[in-house]
Amino acid sequence: MILVSILGDFSSSIIPILFEFKDKVQKHIMVYDDSKYDQNQLSRLCKGQTSYFKSNDLLITFELIPLKINEDDYESILNAYDCIIQSTQNPENIYLNTTDGLSSVSIVLSNKLLQDGSNILSYDRYANTYNLHTSTNMNKFKIQNNLDIKNHLKLIGYNILSFTNRFELQNRKDVILELTSNLAHYKSFIDLLQSTPVNNIKGFENYKILLKSINKLSDRVFIQGTVFEEYIYHLIKDNCDFDDVMTGVKVEFDTDFMNELDILMIKNNHLHTVECKFVNSLNGEHYVYKTSSIIEHLDDDGKAMILSIGADNVRLTKSKNKKVQFTKGTLARARNENIKVHQSKVFDEKKFLNDIRQWFEVE
């Protein structure tokens, strides 16, 4: 199979089709315009594909061919057609993915290749289906090979530096759920940690025993943040129909540019994230900006949620100044950036899970 992809604005239009046919593709021809933006995007996608096929011992049978064109030059597009048709002795092996591709390029190449007996693919990233066109008919198919989180990140050219192992998560799940069975009481314990070493805190012996049983009694970061994140991870994983869920994921987006993501979830080739905060106060505007930046890197159609639990949205300081976590303006910005804010002093599992299902459109 010769897969031909036309690079457009969204990598999510290319990767799902490539992954669907990963076991059949022998050559992947990536047609791209000579603009600086397209060349940068191409470089990242080529890096990701090479990494993926190499790690799966498929690089020997896979050839990646970048094909630069000028989208405004008809002769340039025809030259690209010549290169494509010469890539195989049988034009029926060619599958042109026109999804989100440059319209003038898609029109010319589709017209020429259909006459040769080649195939045209069009992916619907919202329905997670694709149409297969030939010169005589059209059929619709549902994607059978959905991406997991690791392969999604790898194929778009990012490095996963670390993540919390699933076996580790499962082994201490009972302890995490016991620690968070009464979040208000646990919050009282971690608030004391801000000014007092854990061994000097009086009471809370059950928490100390539980943390010691998983060798985390002296790990302040784990106690104050990771416990809550893993609790949310288990809630989502056990109650929502995502294809994959991960927590504690450190991703390198570029050299010297990395981020640690609390929760990642993927469904039907769309990658989403939840930022978990178990705090007394929060700069909501900062986290909306931060989360918006992360979404742009993760997925063209991804969504996010900021989960802030432990304090009222509006409170008075000791000096009687009003502090607001999420102002009306910040909430409006969040909605505009595809970010759901779930904020409450007291955590309600049922309400949270309803928000997760509705916002991320899962069962």
C-alpha positions as CSV (number, residue, x, y, z in Angstrom):
1,M,0.0,0.0,0.0
2,I,1.3,3.5,-1.0
3,L,-0.3,6.1,1.3
4,V,-0.2,9.7,0.1
5,S,-1.0,12.4,2.6
6,I,-1.4,16.1,1.8
7,L,-0.2,18.1,4.7
8,G,-2.8,20.7,5.8
9,D,-3.4,22.6,9.0
10,F,-4.1,19.6,11.3
11,S,-1.9,16.6,11.9
12,S,-5.0,14.9,13.3
13,S,-6.1,14.5,9.7
14,I,-3.0,12.4,8.8
15,I,-2.1,10.3,11.9
16,P,-5.3,8.3,12.4
17,I,-5.4,7.1,8.8
18,L,-1.7,6.2,8.9
19,F,-2.2,4.3,12.2
20,E,-5.3,2.5,10.8
21,F,-3.2,1.1,7.9
22,K,0.1,0.8,9.7
23,D,0.5,-2.9,8.9
24,K,-0.1,-2.4,5.2
25,V,1.7,0.9,4.4
26,Q,5.0,0.3,2.6
27,K,5.5,3.9,1.5
28,H,4.2,7.1,3.0
29,I,4.4,10.0,0.6
30,M,3.9,13.3,2.4
31,V,3.0,16.2,0.0
32,Y,3.7,19.6,1.6
33,D,3.8,23.2,0.5
34,D,7.1,25.1,0.6
35,S,6.0,27.5,3.4
36,K,8.1,27.7,6.5
37,Y,5.1,26.6,8.7
38,D,4.5,23.4,6.6
39,Q,8.2,22.5,6.6
40,N,8.4,22.8,10.4
41,Q,5.2,20.7,10.7
42,L,6.6,18.1,8.3
43,S,9.8,17.8,10.2
44,R,8.0,17.0,13.4
45,L,5.7,14.4,11.8
46,C,8.6,12.8,10.0
47,K,10.5,12.5,13.2
48,G,7.5,10.9,14.9
49,Q,6.8,8.4,12.1
50,T,10.5,7.3,12.0
51,S,10.5,6.8,15.7
52,Y,7.3,4.8,15.7
53,F,8.1,2.5,12.9
54,K,11.6,2.0,14.2
55,S,10.4,1.1,17.7
56,N,8.0,-1.4,16.2
57,D,10.6,-3.1,14.0
58,L,8.7,-1.9,10.9
59,L,11.3,0.6,9.5
60,I,12.8,-2.0,7.2
61,T,9.5,-2.3,5.3
62,F,8.5,1.3,5.6
63,E,9.7,4.2,3.5
64,L,8.8,7.9,4.3
65,I,9.0,10.2,1.3
66,P,8.6,14.0,1.7
67,L,7.4,15.6,-1.5
68,K,7.6,19.4,-1.7
69,I,5.4,21.4,-4.0
70,N,4.2,24.9,-4.7
71,E,0.4,24.7,-4.1
72,D,-0.2,27.7,-6.5
73,D,1.8,26.2,-9.3
74,Y,-0.1,23.7,-11.5
75,E,3.1,22.3,-13.0
76,S,4.4,21.7,-9.5
77,I,1.3,19.6,-8.7
78,L,1.6,17.7,-11.9
79,N,5.2,16.9,-11.1
80,A,4.1,15.6,-7.7
81,Y,1.5,13.4,-9.5
82,D,4.3,11.9,-11.7
83,C,6.4,11.1,-8.6
84,I,3.4,9.4,-6.9
85,I,2.4,7.3,-9.9
86,Q,6.0,6.2,-10.4
87,S,6.2,4.9,-6.8
88,T,4.5,1.7,-7.8
89,Q,3.8,-0.4,-10.8
90,N,0.2,-0.8,-9.8
91,P,-1.8,2.5,-9.3
92,E,-4.5,0.5,-7.5
93,N,-2.0,0.3,-4.6
94,I,-2.1,4.1,-4.2
95,Y,-4.4,5.6,-1.5
96,L,-4.5,9.4,-1.4
97,N,-5.6,10.9,1.9
98,T,-7.2,14.3,1.0
99,T,-8.5,15.1,4.5
100,D,-7.8,18.7,5.3
101,G,-5.3,18.9,2.5
102,L,-4.7,21.9,0.3
103,S,-7.8,22.1,-1.8
104,S,-6.1,22.9,-5.1
105,V,-3.7,20.1,-4.6
106,S,-6.4,17.6,-3.6
107,I,-8.5,18.4,-6.6
108,V,-5.8,18.0,-9.2
109,L,-4.3,14.8,-7.6
110,S,-7.7,13.2,-7.0
111,N,-8.8,13.8,-10.5
112,K,-5.6,12.3,-12.0
113,L,-5.3,9.4,-9.7
114,L,-8.9,8.3,-9.9
115,Q,-8.5,8.0,-13.7
116,D,-5.5,5.7,-13.0
117,G,-7.6,3.4,-10.7
118,S,-6.2,4.7,-7.5
119,N,-8.1,5.2,-4.3
120,I,-9.1,8.4,-2.4
121,L,-9.5,8.5,1.4
122,S,-11.3,11.2,3.4
123,Y,-11.2,11.0,7.2
124,D,-13.9,12.5,9.4
125,R,-12.1,13.3,12.6
126,Y,-15.3,14.1,14.5
127,A,-17.1,10.8,13.7
128,N,-13.8,8.8,13.5
129,T,-14.8,7.3,10.2
130,Y,-13.4,7.5,6.7
131,N,-14.8,7.3,3.2
132,L,-13.0,5.3,0.5
133,H,-13.6,6.6,-3.0
134,T,-12.8,4.9,-6.3
135,S,-13.7,6.0,-9.8
136,T,-17.0,4.0,-9.5
137,N,-18.1,4.0,-5.9
138,M,-17.8,5.2,-2.3
139,N,-17.9,3.3,0.9
140,K,-17.8,4.4,4.6
141,F,-15.8,2.7,7.3
142,K,-15.3,3.1,11.0
143,I,-11.7,3.3,12.2
144,Q,-10.7,0.0,13.7
145,N,-7.3,0.8,15.2
146,N,-7.6,3.7,17.6
147,L,-4.4,5.3,18.9
148,D,-3.3,4.9,22.4
149,I,-1.7,7.9,24.2
150,K,1.9,6.8,23.8
151,N,1.6,6.2,20.0
152,H,-0.4,9.4,19.5
153,L,2.4,11.5,21.2
154,K,5.1,9.5,19.4
155,L,3.6,9.9,15.9
156,I,3.2,13.7,16.3
157,G,6.9,13.9,17.1
158,Y,7.0,14.3,20.9
159,N,9.1,12.4,23.5
160,I,7.6,10.9,26.6
161,L,10.2,11.4,29.2
162,S,8.4,9.5,32.0
163,F,5.0,8.4,33.3
164,T,3.5,6.5,36.2
165,N,3.6,2.8,35.5
166,R,0.2,1.1,35.4
167,F,1.4,-1.8,37.6
168,E,2.6,0.7,40.2
169,L,-0.8,2.5,40.0
170,Q,-2.7,-0.7,40.5
171,N,-0.5,-1.9,43.3
172,R,-1.1,1.1,45.5
173,K,-4.7,1.8,44.3
174,D,-6.3,0.5,47.5
175,V,-4.0,2.8,49.6
176,I,-4.8,5.8,47.4
177,L,-8.6,5.2,47.6
178,E,-8.3,4.8,51.4
179,L,-6.4,8.1,51.7
180,T,-9.0,9.9,49.7
181,S,-12.1,8.3,51.1
182,N,-12.6,11.5,53.2
183,L,-11.1,14.3,51.2
184,A,-11.9,17.1,53.7
185,H,-10.1,15.2,56.4
186,Y,-7.1,14.4,54.1
187,K,-7.0,18.1,53.2
188,S,-6.5,18.9,56.9
189,F,-3.6,16.6,57.0
190,I,-1.8,17.9,53.9
191,D,-2.4,21.6,55.0
192,L,-0.3,20.8,58.1
193,L,2.5,19.6,55.9
194,Q,3.1,23.1,54.5
195,S,4.7,24.1,57.8
196,T,5.3,20.9,59.8
197,P,7.4,17.8,59.0
198,V,5.2,14.8,58.7
199,N,6.7,13.0,61.7
200,N,5.9,16.1,63.9
201,I,2.2,16.1,62.9
202,K,0.1,14.9,65.8
203,G,-2.7,12.5,64.9
204,F,-3.5,11.2,61.5
205,E,-1.8,7.9,62.3
206,N,-3.9,6.0,59.8
207,Y,-2.6,8.2,57.0
208,K,1.0,7.8,58.2
209,I,0.7,4.0,58.2
210,L,-0.9,4.0,54.7
211,L,1.8,6.2,53.3
212,K,4.6,4.2,55.0
213,S,3.2,1.0,53.5
214,I,3.9,2.3,50.0
215,N,7.2,4.0,50.9
216,K,5.9,7.5,50.5
217,L,5.8,8.9,54.0
218,S,8.7,11.3,53.4
219,D,7.6,12.3,49.9
220,R,5.9,15.6,50.4
221,V,5.1,16.2,46.6
222,F,3.4,12.8,46.4
223,I,1.4,13.4,49.6
224,Q,0.2,16.9,48.6
225,G,-0.4,16.4,44.9
226,T,0.1,13.0,43.5
227,V,-2.3,11.2,45.8
228,F,-5.2,13.4,44.5
229,E,-4.1,13.0,40.9
230,E,-4.0,9.2,41.2
231,Y,-7.4,9.2,42.9
232,I,-8.8,11.2,39.9
233,Y,-7.0,8.8,37.5
234,H,-8.7,5.8,39.0
235,L,-12.1,7.6,39.0
236,I,-11.9,8.3,35.3
237,K,-10.4,5.0,34.3
238,D,-12.9,2.9,36.3
239,N,-16.0,4.9,35.3
240,C,-15.5,6.3,31.9
241,D,-15.1,4.7,28.5
242,F,-11.8,6.1,27.3
243,D,-9.5,4.1,25.0
244,D,-6.6,4.9,27.3
245,V,-5.8,6.9,30.4
246,M,-2.4,7.9,31.9
247,T,-1.2,10.0,34.8
248,G,2.1,11.7,35.7
249,V,3.2,12.0,32.1
250,K,6.2,14.2,31.3
251,V,6.3,15.1,27.7
252,E,9.1,16.9,25.8
253,F,7.4,19.0,23.1
254,D,10.7,20.4,21.8
255,T,14.3,20.7,23.0
256,D,14.3,22.2,26.5
257,F,10.5,22.5,26.4
258,M,8.7,20.0,28.5
259,N,5.5,19.8,30.6
260,E,4.2,17.4,33.2
261,L,0.6,16.5,32.6
262,D,-1.6,15.3,35.5
263,I,-4.1,13.2,33.5
264,L,-4.2,12.3,29.8
265,M,-7.2,10.5,28.2
266,I,-7.7,9.5,24.6
267,K,-11.0,8.6,22.9
268,N,-11.5,8.0,19.1
269,N,-8.1,9.5,18.3
270,H,-8.6,12.7,20.3
271,L,-6.3,13.4,23.2
272,H,-7.6,15.3,26.2
273,T,-6.1,16.4,29.6
274,V,-7.2,17.2,33.1
275,E,-5.2,19.5,35.3
276,C,-5.7,18.5,39.0
277,K,-5.5,21.0,41.8
278,F,-6.2,20.2,45.5
279,V,-5.5,23.6,47.0
280,N,-6.6,26.5,49.2
281,S,-6.3,29.1,46.4
282,L,-5.5,29.1,42.7
283,N,-4.6,31.7,40.1
284,G,-7.3,30.6,37.6
285,E,-6.2,32.9,34.8
286,H,-2.7,31.5,34.9
287,Y,-3.9,27.9,34.6
288,V,-6.3,28.7,31.8
289,Y,-3.4,30.2,29.8
290,K,-1.2,27.3,30.6
291,T,-3.8,24.7,29.8
292,S,-4.7,26.4,26.5
293,S,-1.0,26.2,25.5
294,I,-0.8,22.5,26.3
295,I,-4.0,21.7,24.3
296,E,-2.5,23.3,21.2
297,H,0.4,20.9,21.3
298,L,-1.5,17.7,22.3
299,D,-4.3,17.6,19.7
300,D,-5.9,19.8,17.1
301,D,-9.4,18.9,18.5
302,G,-8.5,18.0,22.1
303,K,-10.3,19.3,25.1
304,A,-9.2,20.1,28.7
305,M,-10.5,20.4,32.2
306,I,-9.2,22.3,35.1
307,L,-10.2,20.6,38.3
308,S,-9.8,22.8,41.4
309,I,-11.0,21.3,44.7
310,G,-10.5,22.4,48.3
311,A,-11.6,26.1,48.5
312,D,-14.5,28.4,47.6
313,N,-14.1,30.2,44.3
314,V,-14.5,33.5,46.1
315,R,-12.9,34.0,49.6
316,L,-11.8,36.8,51.9
317,T,-8.2,37.0,53.0
318,K,-7.3,37.9,56.6
319,S,-6.9,41.5,55.5
320,K,-10.5,41.4,54.1
321,N,-9.4,41.4,50.5
322,K,-11.5,39.4,48.0
323,K,-9.7,36.6,46.2
324,V,-11.3,34.9,43.2
325,Q,-10.0,31.7,41.6
326,F,-11.9,32.0,38.4
327,T,-13.5,35.3,37.4
328,K,-16.3,35.6,34.9
329,G,-13.8,36.8,32.3
330,T,-11.4,33.9,33.0
331,L,-14.3,31.4,32.7
332,A,-15.3,32.9,29.4
333,R,-11.8,32.6,28.1
334,A,-11.7,29.0,29.3
335,R,-14.8,28.1,27.3
336,N,-13.4,29.9,24.3
337,E,-10.3,27.7,24.5
338,N,-12.1,24.4,24.9
339,I,-11.4,24.2,28.6
340,K,-14.0,23.1,31.2
341,V,-13.5,24.5,34.8
342,H,-14.8,22.2,37.5
343,Q,-14.3,24.1,40.8
344,S,-15.7,23.3,44.2
345,K,-14.7,23.4,47.9
346,V,-16.2,20.0,48.5
347,F,-15.7,17.3,45.9
348,D,-18.7,15.5,44.5
349,E,-17.6,12.3,42.6
350,K,-21.0,11.9,40.8
351,K,-21.0,15.6,39.6
352,F,-17.4,15.4,38.5
353,L,-17.9,12.2,36.5
354,N,-21.0,13.6,34.9
355,D,-18.9,16.6,33.8
356,I,-16.2,14.3,32.5
357,R,-18.7,12.3,30.4
358,Q,-20.5,15.3,29.0
359,W,-17.5,17.5,28.3
360,F,-15.3,14.8,26.7
361,E,-18.3,13.0,25.1
362,V,-17.8,9.5,26.5
363,E,-20.0,7.0,28.1
